C-alpha cells in the first residue's frame, strides 16, 4: 500500500497482481469507427480526420488568476526566527539564512496549503481531459494515427544567447506554456497502453513527414506554411480546408502506410534506415491525375522537422 498526499486529499493505492486477457480483435463499435487520424494542437486540443473537434479547455489560463492571487498572498507571509529555547522572537519576511532556527508562520502554512490545493485541482482537471480523450479514441476506433511530436523541441526557449538574442521571446514563452498545459506526451503514453487494453491499435506517423504542409487531396507539398495561416489553401488543386483537419487526414494516410509500424515498435525508425531505403520509404506525392511530383523530401534534407523547398513549388498540373 502506498499513501500519498495531494492538495487537501490523502490517497491510498493498493497494488494487486491480476491476470486479465487482452482482447484479440476490435469490438463492433471500433470496427464501425474504423481508422482515424488525430492532429494535436493549441487552437484545438485535437482534430480528427473524420471532422470531429475537441476543444482546448485551457485549464492553466482558467486557473491563472486564482493561482496568481494565492501566490501573492504566500509571498506576503513570513517566518518566525527562533531563539535557543525554540521560542519565536522575530518575524522575517525573507527566508532566514542557513544556520538560523526558524519556522513558518500560521498564515504562511495556510497560504502554502492554498497554493498546493490549486495546483492539485489544476492537475486533476488536466488529467481528466487527457483520460476522457484517450478513452474516447480507443473505444470508438480500431486504429488511431498520431504524430511523433518532438515536444522538447517544440517548447524550447526562444531567448537565444547574449551574442545572438532571440525574438518574440514572450510570445514563444506563452506558446510553450499552452503546449505543456495540454500534455502531448502524456496523451501518447495513455494511448500506448490503453490501445492494448481495449483491442485497438496505435500507429505513429514519421516525425519528418510534412503533414501540415502536404495537401490531403492532391498530396502536393507547400514550401512554406506559417502558424498564422489557419486555412490550408493548395496552390495546385485549389483545395481550401482547415489546416488542422488537413493535417489529421495526412497523419492517417502517412501513419497507415505499409512502411510504418505501430507505437510498440517492431520496425526501425525512418532515420535509422540506410539512405537508399530511407529515400524509397518516403510517401510519394501525386496529383489528382495520378502524376507523381518529383524530388521528394527526405529527413537528410530537412531542418528542424520542416521540409526544404522542392520541385513541387514549380509544378503545375496539366490543364
N, C-alpha and C positions, 0 to 999 in steps of 0.2 A: 504494500500500500504506500502511495506517495501523497503527502499532504503539501498543498501549495496555497499561497495567499495572493490574491489578485484584487486590487482595489479594496473594497469592503467585504469581499466574499472569501470564504475558505473552501477549498476543493479537496476531495479525497478520491484519488484514482486507484483503481484495483486492476491489476494485470491478470488476465485469465487466458490460459492456453486452450484454445478450442479449434478443432479442425473443421473447416467449412469448405465444401466442394464449390469451386467457382463455376459459373455457367459456361458451357462449351459453345453455345450458339446465342446470337442475339434474340431478344424477345420479339413478339409480333409487332409491338409498338415501335421498337427500334428499327426493325426492317421496314416498317411503313415510313419512318422518318428518313431512312437512307443516309447517305454521307452528307456531311455539312462542313463547310469551311468557316473559320472564325478569325476575324481581324480585331485584335485588341487595340484600344486607343484611349485618348484622353477626352476627345469630344464626346464619344460614346464609349462606355465600358467595353462593349463587344458588338460587332455587326456580323451577322451570319449570312452565309451565301444564299439562304432562302428568303432574305429580306427582313428577317427579324432583327429588331434593335433592342439592346439592353442599355438603358440609360446609365450615365455615370452618377452615382449617388453623391459624390464629392463629400465624403464623411469629414475629412480634415477641414475643409472650408466651412462646413456647418458648425463644427466644434471650435473653430479658431477663436471666436470672441470669448467664449466661456473659458477656454484654456489661457488666453492672454490675461483675462481678469484674475483668474486663480493664481497664475504665476506672478503677477504684480503684487497680489496680497502676500504671497510667500516671500517675495523679495523684501517686503517691509517688516518682516519679523526678524527676530534675532536670537542670541544665545545668552545664557547666564554663565558668567565666569565664577568658578567655584574656588573657595578657599581651601586650606589644608584639611579642614574637617568635613568638606563636601557641601558646605552651605553656600548658596548664591550670594555674591557680593556686588556684582556689577553687570549691567546689561550692555551687550555689544551688538551693534548692527552688522558687523563683519565677523566672519568666522575667526575665532581666536587662533593664534599661531600654534604650531606644534609644541608640545610640552606644557601647555596650559590646560588645566582641567576645566571642562565646560559641559553644558547640557542645553539642548534646545528648549525654548520657552513653550508653554502650553499652546499659545497661538501659532507657533511655528509647526508644532506637531499636527494641529488641526488643518492648517493650510497645506502642509505636505500631504496629508491624507486626502484632501480635496483634489489636489492635482493628480495624485495617483489614481483616484477613483475616476476622474475624467478621462485619463489615458486608458484605463481598463475598459471603460464604456466605448471609447473610440475603437479599440482593438476588437471588441466583441461585435460591433456593428460591421466593421470591415470583414471579419471572419464570416459573419452571417451572409453577407453579399457574395463572398467567394464560394462558400459551400452551396448556396442556393443556385448559383450559376453553373457550377460543375455538376451538381446533381441533376439539374435540368438537361444538360447536354448528354450525360452518359446514359440517362434513362429514356431519352427520346430519339437518339440517333445511333446507328450501328457503327459509324466511323466519324471521328472528329479530327479535322485537319487544323493545325495551328502553325504558327511561325516559330522558328528557332531564334528568339529575340535575344540580343546581347544587351541585357538590362544594365549591366555595369557600364557599358559604353554609352548607352542612351542617357544615363544620369550622371555622367562625368561633369565636372565643373568647367565653366567657360571663362574662369578668371584669368587663365594664362599665367605668364610669368612677369617679372619686373622688366625684362628686356622686350618681351612680346606680350603686352597685356591684351586680354580678350575684349570682346564687345558684347553688348546686350547681356551682361552678367546677371542682372536682377531678373530679367525675363527668363533666362535659362534656368536660374535657381527655382523660379516658380514652376516651370515645366517639370523640373526634376522632382519637386515635392508632389506634384499631381501624379506622376508616373509611379513613384514609390507608394503613394497612398492607395493605388489600385492593387498592387501586389501581383504583377505579371508572373513572376517566378513561382509564387505560391499557387496561382491558378493552374499553372502547368504541373506542379508537383501533385496537386489533388487529382488532376485528370489522369496522371500516370498510374495511380493506384486504384482510382475509382473505376476506370475502364475494365480492369481485371475483376473487380467485384461484380459488375453488372453485365459483363459479357460483350461490351463494345470494344472498339479499337481506337487507339490514338496514333495518328501519323503526323510527322513533323516535316514541314517544308524546309528546304535548304536555306540557310541564313543569308546567302548571297543571291537568291532568286529575286529578280526585280518585280515583286508582286504589286507594289504601289504604282510603278511606272509602266507596267505592261497593260495593254488593253485586253480585257477579258473576252472581247468579241473577235478581234482580228489578230490578237497576240503581238501586235507591234509595240515596241518599247519607246517611250518618250525619253529624250536625252535629259530633260530637267523637269522637276515637279516640286514646287515649293510647298511648305506646310500650310501656307495661307490659302492654297487652292483646294477648296472643299469639294468641287465638282471636277471629275475627270473628263476631259474632252479629248478624244482621239484625233490626231492630226491626219490620220489616213482614212479611217472608215466613218468618222464623224460621230461616233458614239459619245453621248454625254450622260454620265451617271454619277452617283455619289462615289467619291474616291474610296471610302471605307468599304462600301459594298463591292466595288470593283476589285479591291484587294482581297476581300473574302472569297470571291469567286476564283481568283488566281491562286490563292492559297490552297483551295480544294483541288484545283487542277494540277498544281505542281506537286503537292504532297501525295496525291493518289497515283502519281506516275509510277511505273514499274521500277524505276531506278531508286525510289525512296523506300525506306523501311520504317517500321513503327518506332515509337519512342523507347522501347525496351532495347533496341539497337542490336541487330544481328548482322548489319552490313556496315562497312567502313563509311565514314563521312565523305562528303564530296571533296573536301580539301585534302583528305588523306590519300586520294587515288593518284596514280601516275598521271602525268599531264595529258597523255593521249586519251586515257579513259575518262579523265575529268572533262575534257572538251566534248567528247562524244556523249556524255551524260547530261549536258545542258539541254533544257527544254527548247524545242525548235519552234520559233515563232513563224506563223503563217498568216496570210491574208485571207479575206473572205473567199477568194477564188482558188485557194489552196496553194498559192505560190509562197515558197519559203523566203524569209528575209535573211540575207547573208550576214556573215561576221557576227556570230552570237557572242554574248558576253560571257567570259569565264572569270572565276574568282581571282585568277592571277592578274586580270586587267582592271580589277575593281579597287577602289579606295574607300575604306571605312564602310563597306557594305553597300556602296552606291555604284551602279554600273557606269562605265565610261560611255562616251559618245560613240555610236556605231553607225554602220551604213544605213541603219533604219531611219536616220534623220533625213537622208536624201531619197529614201524610197518613195515612189509614187505609184499607186495601183493603176493598172490599165483601165481606161475609161471607154 
